[in-house]
Every structure is written in C-alpha cells, then in structure tokens.
Amino acid sequence: MYWVEDSPFIAQLERRNRVHPYHSAEHLKRYRHWIITFQDDTLEVVGTIARVMGESEPPPSQAVILS
C-alpha cells in the first residue's frame, strides 16, 4: 500500500465539490489517497482510514475494507 502525498486526485475532488452549497475545503483536508497494487490490478482508495485485512484471491474491490 502506498500513500500519495499532495494528491492531485483529492485536489480534483475538492474542485468538483465547489458547486455544492455546503462545500467546505476543510472537509477534504482529512482525506488520504492510497494506491494498492496487486499482481494484475491497481486499486486507488480515498478516505480517512484504510486497512488491508490480508492477502486473498478475491478481486481488489473486495480485498480492502474501508471504515
């Protein structure tokens, strides 16, 4: 699992969210961007907490649990 510092993806999410009437740039500052690599796939995760629960054979979307 890799952590992306100064994520352009989170910056893009913040810009997109500006149209929302309750937008707050501060809200997205607590989010982190991770990249998880698998043998044949890559999974990008944006959130406040991510845990890898173990190695398994399911697709990447089922191999990481977000909380």
PQR file of N, CA, C, O and H, with PARSE charges and radii, in Angstrom:
ATOM      1  N   MET A   1       0.862  -1.168   0.000 -0.4000 1.5000
ATOM      2  CA  MET A   1       0.000   0.000   0.000 -0.0000 2.0000
ATOM      3  C   MET A   1       0.903   1.223   0.000  0.5500 1.7000
ATOM      4  O   MET A   1       1.870   1.300   0.758 -0.5500 1.4000
ATOM      5  N   TYR A   2       0.577   2.167  -0.852 -0.4000 1.5000
ATOM      6  CA  TYR A   2       1.353   3.389  -0.975 -0.0000 2.0000
ATOM      7  C   TYR A   2       0.457   4.587  -0.686  0.5500 1.7000
ATOM      8  O   TYR A   2      -0.706   4.613  -1.089 -0.5500 1.4000
ATOM      9  H   TYR A   2      -0.208   2.105  -1.468  0.4000 1.0000
ATOM     10  N   TRP A   3       0.994   5.561   0.001 -0.4000 1.5000
ATOM     11  CA  TRP A   3       0.264   6.785   0.317 -0.0000 2.0000
ATOM     12  C   TRP A   3       0.716   7.875  -0.650  0.5500 1.7000
ATOM     13  O   TRP A   3       1.915   8.082  -0.835 -0.5500 1.4000
ATOM     14  H   TRP A   3       1.938   5.539   0.329  0.4000 1.0000
ATOM     15  N   VAL A   4      -0.240   8.572  -1.268 -0.4000 1.5000
ATOM     16  CA  VAL A   4       0.061   9.643  -2.217 -0.0000 2.0000
ATOM     17  C   VAL A   4       0.007  10.976  -1.473  0.5500 1.7000
ATOM     18  O   VAL A   4      -1.059  11.394  -1.018 -0.5500 1.4000
ATOM     19  H   VAL A   4      -1.214   8.404  -1.118  0.4000 1.0000
ATOM     20  N   GLU A   5       1.147  11.638  -1.350 -0.4000 1.5000
ATOM     21  CA  GLU A   5       1.192  12.951  -0.704 -0.0000 2.0000
ATOM     22  C   GLU A   5       0.767  14.021  -1.704  0.5500 1.7000
ATOM     23  O   GLU A   5       1.049  13.908  -2.897 -0.5500 1.4000
ATOM     24  H   GLU A   5       2.012  11.299  -1.720  0.4000 1.0000
ATOM     25  N   ASP A   6       0.090  15.059  -1.218 -0.4000 1.5000
ATOM     26  CA  ASP A   6      -0.386  16.154  -2.076 -0.0000 2.0000
ATOM     27  C   ASP A   6      -1.110  15.605  -3.307  0.5500 1.7000
ATOM     28  O   ASP A   6      -0.808  15.968  -4.443 -0.5500 1.4000
ATOM     29  H   ASP A   6      -0.139  15.151  -0.249  0.4000 1.0000
ATOM     30  N   SER A   7      -2.057  14.736  -3.050 -0.4000 1.5000
ATOM     31  CA  SER A   7      -2.757  14.012  -4.103 -0.0000 2.0000
ATOM     32  C   SER A   7      -3.492  14.946  -5.070  0.5500 1.7000
ATOM     33  O   SER A   7      -4.331  15.740  -4.642 -0.5500 1.4000
ATOM     34  H   SER A   7      -2.303  14.441  -2.126  0.4000 1.0000
ATOM     35  N   PRO A   8      -3.186  14.858  -6.361 -0.5600 1.5000
ATOM     36  CA  PRO A   8      -3.944  15.629  -7.339  0.2800 2.0000
ATOM     37  C   PRO A   8      -5.387  15.123  -7.449  0.5500 1.7000
ATOM     38  O   PRO A   8      -6.283  15.878  -7.827 -0.5500 1.4000
ATOM     39  N   PHE A   9      -5.611  13.855  -7.123 -0.4000 1.5000
ATOM     40  CA  PHE A   9      -6.958  13.296  -7.165 -0.0000 2.0000
ATOM     41  C   PHE A   9      -7.848  13.943  -6.098  0.5500 1.7000
ATOM     42  O   PHE A   9      -9.000  14.275  -6.378 -0.5500 1.4000
ATOM     43  H   PHE A   9      -4.883  13.241  -6.816  0.4000 1.0000
ATOM     44  N   ILE A  10      -7.330  14.124  -4.887 -0.4000 1.5000
ATOM     45  CA  ILE A  10      -8.104  14.783  -3.833 -0.0000 2.0000
ATOM     46  C   ILE A  10      -8.313  16.255  -4.188  0.5500 1.7000
ATOM     47  O   ILE A  10      -9.382  16.806  -3.927 -0.5500 1.4000
ATOM     48  H   ILE A  10      -6.394  13.854  -4.659  0.4000 1.0000
ATOM     49  N   ALA A  11      -7.315  16.889  -4.771 -0.4000 1.5000
ATOM     50  CA  ALA A  11      -7.472  18.285  -5.206 -0.0000 2.0000
ATOM     51  C   ALA A  11      -8.574  18.392  -6.254  0.5500 1.7000
ATOM     52  O   ALA A  11      -9.360  19.339  -6.242 -0.5500 1.4000
ATOM     53  H   ALA A  11      -6.446  16.442  -4.983  0.4000 1.0000
ATOM     54  N   GLN A  12      -8.629  17.426  -7.153 -0.4000 1.5000
ATOM     55  CA  GLN A  12      -9.676  17.413  -8.165 -0.0000 2.0000
ATOM     56  C   GLN A  12     -11.056  17.214  -7.525  0.5500 1.7000
ATOM     57  O   GLN A  12     -12.025  17.859  -7.925 -0.5500 1.4000
ATOM     58  H   GLN A  12      -7.990  16.656  -7.163  0.4000 1.0000
ATOM     59  N   LEU A  13     -11.143  16.332  -6.544 -0.4000 1.5000
ATOM     60  CA  LEU A  13     -12.412  16.130  -5.834 -0.0000 2.0000
ATOM     61  C   LEU A  13     -12.865  17.421  -5.155  0.5500 1.7000
ATOM     62  O   LEU A  13     -14.050  17.752  -5.161 -0.5500 1.4000
ATOM     63  H   LEU A  13     -10.355  15.808  -6.219  0.4000 1.0000
ATOM     64  N   GLU A  14     -11.913  18.141  -4.571 -0.4000 1.5000
ATOM     65  CA  GLU A  14     -12.243  19.403  -3.897 -0.0000 2.0000
ATOM     66  C   GLU A  14     -12.781  20.420  -4.906  0.5500 1.7000
ATOM     67  O   GLU A  14     -13.766  21.106  -4.632 -0.5500 1.4000
ATOM     68  H   GLU A  14     -10.950  17.872  -4.566  0.4000 1.0000
ATOM     69  N   ARG A  15     -12.138  20.518  -6.068 -0.4000 1.5000
ATOM     70  CA  ARG A  15     -12.602  21.458  -7.096 -0.0000 2.0000
ATOM     71  C   ARG A  15     -13.992  21.083  -7.600  0.5500 1.7000
ATOM     72  O   ARG A  15     -14.837  21.959  -7.786 -0.5500 1.4000
ATOM     73  H   ARG A  15     -11.338  19.961  -6.291  0.4000 1.0000
ATOM     74  N   ARG A  16     -14.235  19.815  -7.820 -0.4000 1.5000
ATOM     75  CA  ARG A  16     -15.550  19.356  -8.284 -0.0000 2.0000
ATOM     76  C   ARG A  16     -16.644  19.639  -7.260  0.5500 1.7000
ATOM     77  O   ARG A  16     -17.780  19.945  -7.620 -0.5500 1.4000
ATOM     78  H   ARG A  16     -13.548  19.104  -7.669  0.4000 1.0000
ATOM     79  N   ASN A  17     -16.295  19.536  -6.003 -0.4000 1.5000
ATOM     80  CA  ASN A  17     -17.278  19.672  -4.936 -0.0000 2.0000
ATOM     81  C   ASN A  17     -17.647  21.135  -4.663  0.5500 1.7000
ATOM     82  O   ASN A  17     -18.586  21.396  -3.911 -0.5500 1.4000
ATOM     83  H   ASN A  17     -15.372  19.287  -5.711  0.4000 1.0000
ATOM     84  N   ARG A  18     -16.937  22.080  -5.251 -0.4000 1.5000
ATOM     85  CA  ARG A  18     -17.202  23.507  -5.010 -0.0000 2.0000
ATOM     86  C   ARG A  18     -18.603  23.937  -5.435  0.5500 1.7000
ATOM     87  O   ARG A  18     -19.112  24.941  -4.937 -0.5500 1.4000
ATOM     88  H   ARG A  18     -16.174  21.868  -5.862  0.4000 1.0000
ATOM     89  N   VAL A  19     -19.229  23.205  -6.336 -0.4000 1.5000
ATOM     90  CA  VAL A  19     -20.574  23.564  -6.780 -0.0000 2.0000
ATOM     91  C   VAL A  19     -21.640  23.232  -5.726  0.5500 1.7000
ATOM     92  O   VAL A  19     -22.766  23.722  -5.807 -0.5500 1.4000
ATOM     93  H   VAL A  19     -18.815  22.389  -6.740  0.4000 1.0000
ATOM     94  N   HIS A  20     -21.287  22.412  -4.753 -0.4000 1.5000
ATOM     95  CA  HIS A  20     -22.234  22.022  -3.707 -0.0000 2.0000
ATOM     96  C   HIS A  20     -22.436  23.192  -2.745  0.5500 1.7000
ATOM     97  O   HIS A  20     -21.454  23.813  -2.339 -0.5500 1.4000
ATOM     98  H   HIS A  20     -20.372  22.014  -4.687  0.4000 1.0000
ATOM     99  N   PRO A  21     -23.674  23.512  -2.366 -0.5600 1.5000
ATOM    100  CA  PRO A  21     -23.916  24.668  -1.491  0.2800 2.0000
ATOM    101  C   PRO A  21     -23.285  24.550  -0.104  0.5500 1.7000
ATOM    102  O   PRO A  21     -23.037  25.569   0.541 -0.5500 1.4000
ATOM    103  N   TYR A  22     -23.023  23.345   0.363 -0.4000 1.5000
ATOM    104  CA  TYR A  22     -22.410  23.152   1.689 -0.0000 2.0000
ATOM    105  C   TYR A  22     -20.933  22.769   1.587  0.5500 1.7000
ATOM    106  O   TYR A  22     -20.371  22.180   2.511 -0.5500 1.4000
ATOM    107  H   TYR A  22     -23.224  22.517  -0.160  0.4000 1.0000
ATOM    108  N   HIS A  23     -20.321  23.104   0.472 -0.4000 1.5000
ATOM    109  CA  HIS A  23     -18.917  22.759   0.246 -0.0000 2.0000
ATOM    110  C   HIS A  23     -18.014  23.368   1.321  0.5500 1.7000
ATOM    111  O   HIS A  23     -18.196  24.510   1.741 -0.5500 1.4000
ATOM    112  H   HIS A  23     -20.778  23.582  -0.278  0.4000 1.0000
ATOM    113  N   SER A  24     -17.043  22.574   1.748 -0.4000 1.5000
ATOM    114  CA  SER A  24     -16.019  23.052   2.672 -0.0000 2.0000
ATOM    115  C   SER A  24     -14.694  22.411   2.275  0.5500 1.7000
ATOM    116  O   SER A  24     -14.554  21.188   2.314 -0.5500 1.4000
ATOM    117  H   SER A  24     -16.894  21.646   1.407  0.4000 1.0000
ATOM    118  N   ALA A  25     -13.737  23.225   1.900 -0.4000 1.5000
ATOM    119  CA  ALA A  25     -12.412  22.711   1.537 -0.0000 2.0000
ATOM    120  C   ALA A  25     -11.759  22.029   2.731  0.5500 1.7000
ATOM    121  O   ALA A  25     -10.962  21.109   2.552 -0.5500 1.4000
ATOM    122  H   ALA A  25     -13.850  24.218   1.869  0.4000 1.0000
ATOM    123  N   GLU A  26     -12.076  22.454   3.920 -0.4000 1.5000
ATOM    124  CA  GLU A  26     -11.510  21.868   5.144 -0.0000 2.0000
ATOM    125  C   GLU A  26     -11.913  20.402   5.287  0.5500 1.7000
ATOM    126  O   GLU A  26     -11.146  19.593   5.807 -0.5500 1.4000
ATOM    127  H   GLU A  26     -12.724  23.202   4.066  0.4000 1.0000
ATOM    128  N   HIS A  27     -13.112  20.063   4.827 -0.4000 1.5000
ATOM    129  CA  HIS A  27     -13.607  18.696   4.958 -0.0000 2.0000
ATOM    130  C   HIS A  27     -12.681  17.689   4.270  0.5500 1.7000
ATOM    131  O   HIS A  27     -12.391  16.629   4.825 -0.5500 1.4000
ATOM    132  H   HIS A  27     -13.736  20.721   4.404  0.4000 1.0000
ATOM    133  N   LEU A  28     -12.222  18.017   3.075 -0.4000 1.5000
ATOM    134  CA  LEU A  28     -11.386  17.079   2.324 -0.0000 2.0000
ATOM    135  C   LEU A  28      -9.933  17.056   2.792  0.5500 1.7000
ATOM    136  O   LEU A  28      -9.183  16.165   2.395 -0.5500 1.4000
ATOM    137  H   LEU A  28     -12.457  18.878   2.624  0.4000 1.0000
ATOM    138  N   LYS A  29      -9.522  18.000   3.614 -0.4000 1.5000
ATOM    139  CA  LYS A  29      -8.133  18.008   4.099 -0.0000 2.0000
ATOM    140  C   LYS A  29      -7.806  16.794   4.954  0.5500 1.7000
ATOM    141  O   LYS A  29      -6.639  16.420   5.066 -0.5500 1.4000
ATOM    142  H   LYS A  29     -10.132  18.724   3.937  0.4000 1.0000
ATOM    143  N   ARG A  30      -8.808  16.172   5.557 -0.4000 1.5000
ATOM    144  CA  ARG A  30      -8.546  14.998   6.406 -0.0000 2.0000
ATOM    145  C   ARG A  30      -8.486  13.702   5.601  0.5500 1.7000
ATOM    146  O   ARG A  30      -8.154  12.651   6.148 -0.5500 1.4000
ATOM    147  H   ARG A  30      -9.757  16.476   5.466  0.4000 1.0000
ATOM    148  N   TYR A  31      -8.804  13.765   4.305 -0.4000 1.5000
ATOM    149  CA  TYR A  31      -8.780  12.582   3.467 -0.0000 2.0000
ATOM    150  C   TYR A  31      -7.362  12.244   3.011  0.5500 1.7000
ATOM    151  O   TYR A  31      -6.511  13.124   2.883 -0.5500 1.4000
ATOM    152  H   TYR A  31      -9.074  14.619   3.860  0.4000 1.0000
ATOM    153  N   ARG A  32      -7.129  10.980   2.774 -0.4000 1.5000
ATOM    154  CA  ARG A  32      -5.843  10.483   2.283 -0.0000 2.0000
ATOM    155  C   ARG A  32      -6.097   9.688   1.017  0.5500 1.7000
ATOM    156  O   ARG A  32      -7.207   9.213   0.778 -0.5500 1.4000
ATOM    157  H   ARG A  32      -7.821  10.265   2.878  0.4000 1.0000
ATOM    158  N   HIS A  33      -5.066   9.551   0.216 -0.4000 1.5000
ATOM    159  CA  HIS A  33      -5.140   8.828  -1.051 -0.0000 2.0000
ATOM    160  C   HIS A  33      -4.105   7.711  -1.007  0.5500 1.7000
ATOM    161  O   HIS A  33      -2.913   7.961  -0.829 -0.5500 1.4000
ATOM    162  H   HIS A  33      -4.164   9.937   0.410  0.4000 1.0000
ATOM    163  N   TRP A  34      -4.571   6.487  -1.169 -0.4000 1.5000
ATOM    164  CA  TRP A  34      -3.684   5.330  -1.179 -0.0000 2.0000
ATOM    165  C   TRP A  34      -3.774   4.630  -2.521  0.5500 1.7000
ATOM    166  O   TRP A  34      -4.809   4.660  -3.187 -0.5500 1.4000
ATOM    167  H   TRP A  34      -5.539   6.284  -1.313  0.4000 1.0000
ATOM    168  N   ILE A  35      -2.686   4.006  -2.903 -0.4000 1.5000
ATOM    169  CA  ILE A  35      -2.662   3.142  -4.075 -0.0000 2.0000
ATOM    170  C   ILE A  35      -2.227   1.766  -3.593  0.5500 1.7000
ATOM    171  O   ILE A  35      -1.190   1.609  -2.948 -0.5500 1.4000
ATOM    172  H   ILE A  35      -1.846   3.982  -2.362  0.4000 1.0000
ATOM    173  N   ILE A  36      -3.045   0.776  -3.922 -0.4000 1.5000
ATOM    174  CA  ILE A  36      -2.768  -0.599  -3.517 -0.0000 2.0000
ATOM    175  C   ILE A  36      -2.548  -1.397  -4.789  0.5500 1.7000
ATOM    176  O   ILE A  36      -3.407  -1.435  -5.669 -0.5500 1.4000
ATOM    177  H   ILE A  36      -3.888   0.904  -4.446  0.4000 1.0000
ATOM    178  N   THR A  37      -1.392  -2.031  -4.875 -0.4000 1.5000
ATOM    179  CA  THR A  37      -1.065  -2.788  -6.076 -0.0000 2.0000
ATOM    180  C   THR A  37      -1.262  -4.275  -5.830  0.5500 1.7000
ATOM    181  O   THR A  37      -0.967  -4.794  -4.753 -0.5500 1.4000
ATOM    182  H   THR A  37      -0.694  -2.000  -4.160  0.4000 1.0000
ATOM    183  N   PHE A  38      -1.760  -4.936  -6.842 -0.4000 1.5000
ATOM    184  CA  PHE A  38      -1.943  -6.380  -6.851 -0.0000 2.0000
ATOM    185  C   PHE A  38      -1.190  -6.924  -8.052  0.5500 1.7000
ATOM    186  O   PHE A  38      -0.632  -6.152  -8.833 -0.5500 1.4000
ATOM    187  H   PHE A  38      -2.000  -4.515  -7.717  0.4000 1.0000
ATOM    188  N   GLN A  39      -1.167  -8.202  -8.207 -0.4000 1.5000
ATOM    189  CA  GLN A  39      -0.416  -8.801  -9.305 -0.0000 2.0000
ATOM    190  C   GLN A  39      -0.896  -8.279 -10.662  0.5500 1.7000
ATOM    191  O   GLN A  39      -0.080  -7.931 -11.515 -0.5500 1.4000
ATOM    192  H   GLN A  39      -1.620  -8.828  -7.572  0.4000 1.0000
ATOM    193  N   ASP A  40      -2.204  -8.224 -10.862 -0.4000 1.5000
ATOM    194  CA  ASP A  40      -2.743  -7.805 -12.155 -0.0000 2.0000
ATOM    195  C   ASP A  40      -3.619  -6.569 -12.080  0.5500 1.7000
ATOM    196  O   ASP A  40      -4.174  -6.158 -13.098 -0.5500 1.4000
ATOM    197  H   ASP A  40      -2.867  -8.507 -10.168  0.4000 1.0000
ATOM    198  N   ASP A  41      -3.762  -5.969 -10.923 -0.4000 1.5000
ATOM    199  CA  ASP A  41      -4.674  -4.840 -10.752 -0.0000 2.0000
ATOM    200  C   ASP A  41      -4.072  -3.783  -9.843  0.5500 1.7000
ATOM    201  O   ASP A  41      -3.129  -4.040  -9.094 -0.5500 1.4000
ATOM    202  H   ASP A  41      -3.311  -6.303 -10.095  0.4000 1.0000
ATOM    203  N   THR A  42      -4.636  -2.598  -9.926 -0.4000 1.5000
ATOM    204  CA  THR A  42      -4.279  -1.494  -9.034 -0.0000 2.0000
ATOM    205  C   THR A  42      -5.577  -0.910  -8.501  0.5500 1.7000
ATOM    206  O   THR A  42      -6.538  -0.733  -9.249 -0.5500 1.4000
ATOM    207  H   THR A  42      -5.402  -2.389 -10.534  0.4000 1.0000
ATOM    208  N   LEU A  43      -5.604  -0.613  -7.217 -0.4000 1.5000
ATOM    209  CA  LEU A  43      -6.786  -0.049  -6.573 -0.0000 2.0000
ATOM    210  C   LEU A  43      -6.403   1.273  -5.940  0.5500 1.7000
ATOM    211  O   LEU A  43      -5.434   1.343  -5.184 -0.5500 1.4000
ATOM    212  H   LEU A  43      -4.823  -0.757  -6.609  0.4000 1.0000
ATOM    213  N   GLU A  44      -7.162   2.333  -6.245 -0.4000 1.5000
ATOM    214  CA  GLU A  44      -6.944   3.630  -5.610 -0.0000 2.0000
ATOM    215  C   GLU A  44      -8.044   3.837  -4.590  0.5500 1.7000
ATOM    216  O   GLU A  44      -9.217   3.589  -4.870 -0.5500 1.4000
ATOM    217  H   GLU A  44      -7.949   2.276  -6.859  0.4000 1.0000
ATOM    218  N   VAL A  45      -7.657   4.300  -3.389 -0.4000 1.5000
ATOM    219  CA  VAL A  45      -8.597   4.488  -2.293 -0.0000 2.0000
ATOM    220  C   VAL A  45      -8.454   5.914  -1.777  0.5500 1.7000
ATOM    221  O   VAL A  45      -7.342   6.378  -1.524 -0.5500 1.4000
ATOM    222  H   VAL A  45      -6.704   4.501  -3.162  0.4000 1.0000
ATOM    223  N   VAL A  46      -9.577   6.610  -1.621 -0.4000 1.5000
ATOM    224  CA  VAL A  46      -9.596   7.929  -0.995 -0.0000 2.0000
ATOM    225  C   VAL A  46     -10.524   7.826   0.205  0.5500 1.7000
ATOM    226  O   VAL A  46     -11.675   7.412   0.072 -0.5500 1.4000
ATOM    227  H   VAL A  46     -10.480   6.233  -1.827  0.4000 1.0000
ATOM    228  N   GLY A  47     -10.031   8.197   1.361 -0.4000 1.5000
ATOM    229  CA  GLY A  47     -10.830   8.131   2.574 -0.0000 2.0000
ATOM    230  C   GLY A  47     -10.028   8.605   3.760  0.5500 1.7000
ATOM    231  O   GLY A  47      -8.927   9.135   3.612 -0.5500 1.4000
ATOM    232  H   GLY A  47      -9.095   8.533   1.469  0.4000 1.0000
ATOM    233  N   THR A  48     -10.583   8.414   4.931 -0.4000 1.5000
ATOM    234  CA  THR A  48      -9.880   8.832   6.143 -0.0000 2.0000
ATOM    235  C   THR A  48      -9.107   7.686   6.776  0.5500 1.7000
ATOM    236  O   THR A  48      -8.093   7.911   7.436 -0.5500 1.4000
ATOM    237  H   THR A  48     -11.478   7.984   5.051  0.4000 1.0000
ATOM    238  N   ILE A  49      -9.579   6.457   6.581 -0.4000 1.5000
ATOM    239  CA  ILE A  49      -8.914   5.283   7.153 -0.0000 2.0000
ATOM    240  C   ILE A  49      -9.021   4.141   6.147  0.5500 1.7000
ATOM    241  O   ILE A  49     -10.082   3.924   5.562 -0.5500 1.4000
ATOM    242  H   ILE A  49     -10.403   6.274   6.045  0.4000 1.0000
ATOM    243  N   ALA A  50      -7.930   3.415   5.945 -0.4000 1.5000
ATOM    244  CA  ALA A  50      -7.958   2.215   5.111 -0.0000 2.0000
ATOM    245  C   ALA A  50      -7.129   1.148   5.802  0.5500 1.7000
ATOM    246  O   ALA A  50      -6.049   1.426   6.323 -0.5500 1.4000
ATOM    247  H   ALA A  50      -7.068   3.591   6.420  0.4000 1.0000
ATOM    248  N   ARG A  51      -7.635  -0.061   5.803 -0.4000 1.5000
ATOM    249  CA  ARG A  51      -6.907  -1.182   6.393 -0.0000 2.0000
ATOM    250  C   ARG A  51      -6.877  -2.334   5.403  0.5500 1.7000
ATOM    251  O   ARG A  51      -7.906  -2.697   4.834 -0.5500 1.4000
ATOM    252  H   ARG A  51      -8.512  -0.287   5.381  0.4000 1.0000
ATOM    253  N   VAL A  52      -5.707  -2.904   5.199 -0.4000 1.5000
ATOM    254  CA  VAL A  52      -5.606  -4.124   4.412 -0.0000 2.0000
ATOM    255  C   VAL A  52      -5.819  -5.261   5.390  0.5500 1.7000
ATOM    256  O   VAL A  52      -5.091  -5.393   6.374 -0.5500 1.4000
ATOM    257  H   VAL A  52      -4.871  -2.609   5.661  0.4000 1.0000
ATOM    258  N   MET A  53      -6.814  -6.076   5.114 -0.4000 1.5000
ATOM    259  CA  MET A  53      -7.200  -7.129   6.041 -0.0000 2.0000
ATOM    260  C   MET A  53      -6.418  -8.417   5.826  0.5500 1.7000
ATOM    261  O   MET A  53      -6.463  -9.309   6.673 -0.5500 1.4000
ATOM    262  H   MET A  53      -7.405  -5.969   4.314  0.4000 1.0000
ATOM    263  N   GLY A  54      -5.716  -8.531   4.731 -0.4000 1.5000
ATOM    264  CA  GLY A  54      -4.919  -9.716   4.475 -0.0000 2.0000
ATOM    265  C   GLY A  54      -4.821  -9.981   2.991  0.5500 1.7000
ATOM    266  O   GLY A  54      -5.409  -9.271   2.176 -0.5500 1.4000
ATOM    267  H   GLY A  54      -5.679  -7.806   4.043  0.4000 1.0000
ATOM    268  N   GLU A  55      -4.090 -10.986   2.660 -0.4000 1.5000
ATOM    269  CA  GLU A  55      -3.930 -11.358   1.263 -0.0000 2.0000
ATOM    270  C   GLU A  55      -4.991 -12.384   0.909  0.5500 1.7000
ATOM    271  O   GLU A  55      -5.300 -13.276   1.699 -0.5500 1.4000
ATOM    272  H   GLU A  55      -3.612 -11.563   3.322  0.4000 1.0000
ATOM    273  N   SER A  56      -5.547 -12.246  -0.292 -0.4000 1.5000
ATOM    274  CA  SER A  56      -6.601 -13.165  -0.700 -0.0000 2.0000
ATOM    275  C   SER A  56      -6.686 -13.223  -2.211  0.5500 1.7000
ATOM    276  O   SER A  56      -5.979 -12.496  -2.909 -0.5500 1.4000
ATOM    277  H   SER A  56      -5.296 -11.522  -0.934  0.4000 1.0000
ATOM    278  N   GLU A  57      -7.538 -14.073  -2.707 -0.4000 1.5000
ATOM    279  CA  GLU A  57      -7.738 -14.242  -4.139 -0.0000 2.0000
ATOM    280  C   GLU A  57      -8.870 -13.396  -4.726  0.5500 1.7000
ATOM    281  O   GLU A  57      -8.958 -13.286  -5.949 -0.5500 1.4000
ATOM    282  H   GLU A  57      -8.112 -14.663  -2.139  0.4000 1.0000
ATOM    283  N   PRO A  58      -9.756 -12.782  -3.893 -0.5600 1.5000
ATOM    284  CA  PRO A  58     -10.853 -12.003  -4.487  0.2800 2.0000
ATOM    285  C   PRO A  58     -10.322 -10.811  -5.267  0.5500 1.7000
ATOM    286  O   PRO A  58      -9.154 -10.445  -5.134 -0.5500 1.4000
ATOM    287  N   PRO A  59     -11.190 -10.200  -6.091 -0.5600 1.5000
ATOM    288  CA  PRO A  59     -10.775  -9.006  -6.818  0.2800 2.0000
ATOM    289  C   PRO A  59     -10.424  -7.880  -5.840  0.5500 1.7000
ATOM    290  O   PRO A  59     -10.874  -7.904  -4.694 -0.5500 1.4000
ATOM    291  N   PRO A  60      -9.630  -6.898  -6.269 -0.5600 1.5000
ATOM    292  CA  PRO A  60      -9.182  -5.815  -5.394  0.2800 2.0000
ATOM    293  C   PRO A  60     -10.312  -5.093  -4.681  0.5500 1.7000
ATOM    294  O   PRO A  60     -10.145  -4.657  -3.542 -0.5500 1.4000
ATOM    295  N   SER A  61     -11.459  -4.960  -5.336 -0.4000 1.5000
ATOM    296  CA  SER A  61     -12.570  -4.245  -4.707 -0.0000 2.0000
ATOM    297  C   SER A  61     -13.065  -4.944  -3.454  0.5500 1.7000
ATOM    298  O   SER A  61     -13.729  -4.319  -2.628 -0.5500 1.4000
ATOM    299  H   SER A  61     -11.594  -5.314  -6.262  0.4000 1.0000
ATOM    300  N   GLN A  62     -12.761  -6.217  -3.292 -0.4000 1.5000
ATOM    301  CA  GLN A  62     -13.192  -6.961  -2.114 -0.0000 2.0000
ATOM    302  C   GLN A  62     -12.036  -7.241  -1.158  0.5500 1.7000
ATOM    303  O   GLN A  62     -12.254  -7.784  -0.075 -0.5500 1.4000
ATOM    304  H   GLN A  62     -12.221  -6.725  -3.963  0.4000 1.0000
ATOM    305  N   ALA A  63     -10.810  -6.882  -1.539 -0.4000 1.5000
ATOM    306  CA  ALA A  63      -9.645  -7.202  -0.726 -0.0000 2.0000
ATOM    307  C   ALA A  63      -9.317  -6.107   0.295  0.5500 1.7000
ATOM    308  O   ALA A  63      -8.509  -6.337   1.195 -0.5500 1.4000
ATOM    309  H   ALA A  63     -10.632  -6.441  -2.418  0.4000 1.0000
ATOM    310  N   VAL A  64      -9.919  -4.936   0.175 -0.4000 1.5000
ATOM    311  CA  VAL A  64      -9.666  -3.824   1.094 -0.0000 2.0000
ATOM    312  C   VAL A  64     -10.991  -3.408   1.709  0.5500 1.7000
ATOM    313  O   VAL A  64     -11.981  -3.223   1.001 -0.5500 1.4000
ATOM    314  H   VAL A  64     -10.575  -4.749  -0.556  0.4000 1.0000
ATOM    315  N   ILE A  65     -11.008  -3.262   3.031 -0.4000 1.5000
ATOM    316  CA  ILE A  65     -12.218  -2.830   3.723 -0.0000 2.0000
ATOM    317  C   ILE A  65     -11.995  -1.402   4.205  0.5500 1.7000
ATOM    318  O   ILE A  65     -11.021  -1.135   4.909 -0.5500 1.4000
ATOM    319  H   ILE A  65     -10.203  -3.412   3.606  0.4000 1.0000
ATOM    320  N   LEU A  66     -12.876  -0.491   3.841 -0.4000 1.5000
ATOM    321  CA  LEU A  66     -12.792   0.897   4.271 -0.0000 2.0000
ATOM    322  C   LEU A  66     -13.677   1.090   5.472  0.5500 1.7000
ATOM    323  O   LEU A  66     -14.779   0.547   5.548 -0.5500 1.4000
ATOM    324  H   LEU A  66     -13.667  -0.708   3.269  0.4000 1.0000
ATOM    325  N   SER A  67     -13.185   1.867   6.406 -0.4000 1.5000
ATOM    326  CA  SER A  67     -14.013   2.180   7.580 -0.0000 2.0000
ATOM    327  C   SER A  67     -13.908   3.637   7.911  0.5500 1.7000
ATOM    328  O   SER A  67     -14.531   4.100   8.866 -0.5500 1.4000
ATOM    329  H   SER A  67     -12.290   2.308   6.345  0.4000 1.0000
TER
END
